[in-house]
Amino acid sequence: MTRKITFSSGHRFWFAHLSDEENRKIFENWGSKFNHGHNYVLEVTVAGEVNPDTAMIVNIKDIDAVLKNRLMPQFAQKSINDEIPYFEKRTPSIENLLVFLWNEILDSELPAEVTLTEIKLEEFPSFYGEYDGMKTTITRTYEFAAAHRLHVPSLSDAKNVELFGKCNNAAGHGHNYLLEVTVSGKLDETTGMICSINAVDEAVNREVVDRYDHKNFNCDLPEFEGTATTSEMIAQVIFKRLENTVPATLERIRLHETSRSLFEVCKIS
């Protein structure tokens, strides 16, 4: 069961003991001595057995009590750097926030019938992190528009129409694709981050977004020559292009073709 709460907090990426130049070198364009704010969205997932008497694994009110009583007073309308002691000497990176929130939820004595399995914290719609008590991941979201035609060259025209219907239209059709790129890695002791977000953006934009935006997969891109440009195939190609270019361990990519169709490729453990 997953429960969601939202809260607004301010924070900054800046060390008072360092110079402006040193701070901007560490935090890049994210560095500022002044606070900025986010409308955070926190999702908390717990697991347990269904109680035969209540037909629930836990009463949602009991989860809400933990989240609202333990977390909201600390974070709602607060400056994280200045008002939460844990962050006096730690950056309020999403990675550090996930660890802190996880421990706070555990320390708040969740109902005994459930186990905390994962939390997800969204800082803004194109950036979120996840933590399961062991591994931390961050995810960036990108958009690009591209066209394709679903057609298998080795099959007859009749068979292609049978397989793909109107998606086999010879003139093709387009999508506004949404791409999620998820990476993991060891947290840097200074920044509290897995890696530079800018470096992730640079790799994804170079290898995927700038390469594919406003292109036709069938006609413009040699990596798809002779293959059916299904979203399964596109997702696999994207994963391979990013696997050794992003500055961390690529865990998964998710390709949203439409609001109803999502394709995922994950790292083999």
C-alpha positions in Angstrom: 0.0 0.0 0.0 1.3 3.4 -0.9 0.3 6.7 0.8 1.2 10.1 -0.5 1.7 13.4 1.3 2.8 16.8 0.1 4.7 19.6 1.9 6.5 22.9 1.0 10.0 23.5 2.2 12.9 25.8 1.3 16.6 24.9 1.1 19.9 25.9 -0.4 23.1 24.3 -1.7 25.8 26.4 -0.2 28.5 26.0 2.4 29.1 29.1 4.5 32.7 28.2 5.2 33.6 28.1 1.4 34.0 30.9 -1.0 31.5 31.8 -3.7 33.8 30.2 -6.3 34.3 27.0 -4.4 30.5 26.7 -3.8 29.7 27.2 -7.5 32.3 24.7 -8.5 30.8 22.0 -6.2 27.1 22.7 -6.8 27.3 24.2 -10.3 24.2 26.2 -11.3 22.3 24.8 -8.2 24.6 26.7 -5.8 23.2 29.8 -4.2 23.5 31.4 -0.8 19.8 32.1 -0.9 17.0 29.6 -0.3 14.7 28.3 -3.0 11.6 26.3 -2.4 9.8 23.1 -3.6 6.4 21.6 -3.3 7.7 18.1 -2.3 5.6 15.0 -2.9 6.4 12.0 -0.7 5.1 8.5 -1.4 5.5 5.9 1.4 5.0 2.2 0.6 4.4 -0.4 3.2 3.7 -4.2 2.8 1.9 -6.7 5.0 -0.7 -9.5 5.1 -4.4 -8.7 4.6 -6.2 -8.8 7.9 -9.2 -11.2 7.5 -11.3 -9.1 9.9 -10.7 -5.7 8.4 -9.8 -6.8 4.8 -6.9 -4.3 5.0 -3.2 -4.6 5.6 -3.3 -1.5 7.7 -5.6 1.4 8.5 -4.6 4.3 6.3 -5.4 6.6 9.2 -2.5 5.0 11.2 -0.1 5.7 8.3 -1.3 9.2 8.0 -0.8 9.7 11.7 2.9 8.8 11.4 3.5 11.0 8.4 1.6 14.0 9.6 2.7 13.9 13.3 6.4 13.0 12.6 7.2 14.6 9.3 5.0 17.6 8.7 6.0 19.6 11.8 9.6 19.3 10.7 9.2 20.1 7.0 6.0 22.1 6.3 6.9 25.7 5.5 10.4 25.3 7.0 13.9 26.0 5.9 15.6 22.6 5.8 19.1 23.9 6.3 18.2 26.1 9.2 15.5 24.4 11.1 16.3 20.7 10.9 19.5 19.9 12.9 20.4 16.8 10.7 21.0 19.2 7.8 23.2 21.7 9.6 26.2 20.1 8.2 24.6 18.0 5.4 23.3 19.2 2.1 19.5 18.9 1.6 20.0 16.8 -1.5 17.1 14.6 -2.5 19.4 11.6 -1.7 20.1 12.9 1.9 16.5 13.8 2.4 15.4 10.2 1.4 17.7 8.7 4.1 16.5 11.1 6.7 12.8 10.6 5.9 13.3 6.8 5.9 14.8 6.8 9.4 12.2 9.2 10.7 9.4 7.0 9.5 11.1 3.9 11.1 11.7 5.7 14.4 8.1 6.8 14.5 6.9 3.2 15.1 4.9 2.2 12.2 2.0 -0.1 12.9 3.4 -3.5 13.7 1.4 -5.3 11.0 3.3 -3.6 8.1 6.9 -3.2 6.9 8.3 -0.1 5.2 9.5 -1.2 1.8 10.2 2.0 -0.3 9.8 5.8 -0.3 9.8 8.1 -3.2 10.4 11.9 -3.0 9.6 14.2 -5.9 11.3 17.5 -5.8 9.6 18.7 -9.0 7.9 16.8 -11.8 11.1 16.1 -13.8 13.2 15.0 -10.8 12.6 12.4 -8.1 14.4 10.0 -5.9 13.7 6.5 -4.4 15.1 4.6 -1.5 14.4 1.1 -0.1 16.7 1.2 2.9 19.7 -0.1 0.9 19.8 1.5 -2.5 19.2 5.1 -3.5 18.2 6.1 -7.0 17.5 9.4 -8.7 15.4 9.9 -11.8 15.3 12.7 -14.4 12.5 13.1 -16.9 12.9 14.4 -20.5 10.6 15.0 -23.4 11.0 14.7 -27.2 8.7 14.4 -30.2 9.4 11.9 -32.9 7.6 9.9 -35.6 7.6 6.3 -36.7 5.8 3.6 -38.7 5.3 0.2 -37.2 6.4 -2.1 -40.0 8.5 -5.3 -40.1 10.4 -5.4 -43.4 10.5 -9.1 -43.5 6.7 -9.5 -43.4 4.2 -8.9 -46.2 2.2 -5.7 -46.4 -0.9 -7.7 -45.5 0.7 -9.2 -42.4 2.0 -5.8 -41.3 -1.5 -4.4 -41.6 -2.9 -7.3 -39.6 -0.3 -6.8 -36.9 -0.2 -3.1 -36.6 -3.5 -1.8 -38.1 -3.5 2.0 -38.5 0.0 2.3 -36.9 1.3 0.7 -40.2 0.2 3.8 -42.1 2.8 4.4 -44.7 3.0 8.1 -43.9 3.8 7.3 -40.2 2.5 9.0 -37.1 4.1 10.8 -34.1 4.3 10.8 -30.3 5.3 13.2 -27.6 7.6 10.8 -25.8 8.3 11.1 -22.1 11.6 9.5 -21.0 12.6 8.7 -17.4 16.2 7.9 -16.7 17.1 6.3 -13.4 20.6 6.0 -12.0 22.2 4.8 -8.7 25.5 5.1 -7.1 27.5 5.9 -3.9 26.7 9.3 -2.4 29.4 11.9 -2.5 30.3 12.8 1.0 30.5 16.5 0.2 27.5 17.1 -2.0 25.3 14.3 -0.7 24.5 13.5 -4.3 25.0 10.4 -6.5 26.3 12.5 -9.3 26.0 15.8 -11.1 22.5 16.2 -12.4 23.9 18.5 -15.1 26.2 15.6 -16.2 23.2 13.3 -16.5 21.3 15.9 -18.5 24.3 16.4 -20.8 24.5 12.7 -21.5 20.8 12.1 -22.1 20.4 15.2 -24.2 23.4 14.3 -26.4 22.6 10.6 -26.8 18.8 10.7 -27.0 16.9 13.9 -26.8 18.9 16.0 -29.2 19.4 13.0 -31.5 15.7 11.9 -31.6 13.7 15.1 -31.2 11.6 15.9 -34.3 13.1 12.9 -36.2 11.6 9.9 -37.9 12.9 6.7 -36.3 12.4 4.8 -39.6 14.1 7.3 -41.9 16.5 9.4 -40.0 18.3 7.2 -37.5 20.7 4.4 -38.6 20.4 2.5 -35.4 16.8 1.5 -36.4 17.5 0.6 -40.0 15.9 -2.7 -40.9 14.1 -3.1 -37.6 10.5 -2.5 -36.5 10.5 0.8 -34.5 8.2 -0.5 -31.7 8.5 1.3 -28.4 10.1 -1.9 -27.0 12.9 -1.6 -29.6 13.3 2.1 -29.1 13.5 1.6 -25.3 16.2 -1.1 -25.7 18.2 1.1 -28.0 18.0 4.1 -25.6 19.1 2.0 -22.7 22.2 0.7 -24.6 23.1 4.3 -25.7 23.0 5.5 -22.1 24.4 2.5 -20.3 28.0 3.6 -20.6 27.5 7.3 -21.0 25.6 8.5 -17.9 27.9 9.4 -14.9 26.5 6.7 -12.6 25.0 3.2 -12.8 22.0 3.2 -15.2 19.3 1.3 -13.3 16.4 1.6 -15.7 14.7 3.7 -18.4 11.0 4.2 -18.8 9.6 5.3 -22.1 6.1 6.7 -22.1 4.7 6.5 -25.7 1.2 7.8 -24.7 -0.6 8.3 -21.4 -1.6 4.7 -21.6 1.6 3.0 -22.8 4.8 2.7 -20.8 7.8 0.6 -21.7 10.6 -0.2 -19.2 14.1 -1.6 -19.6 16.1 -2.4 -16.4 19.7 -3.2 -15.5 20.3 -7.0 -15.2 21.3 -7.6 -11.6 
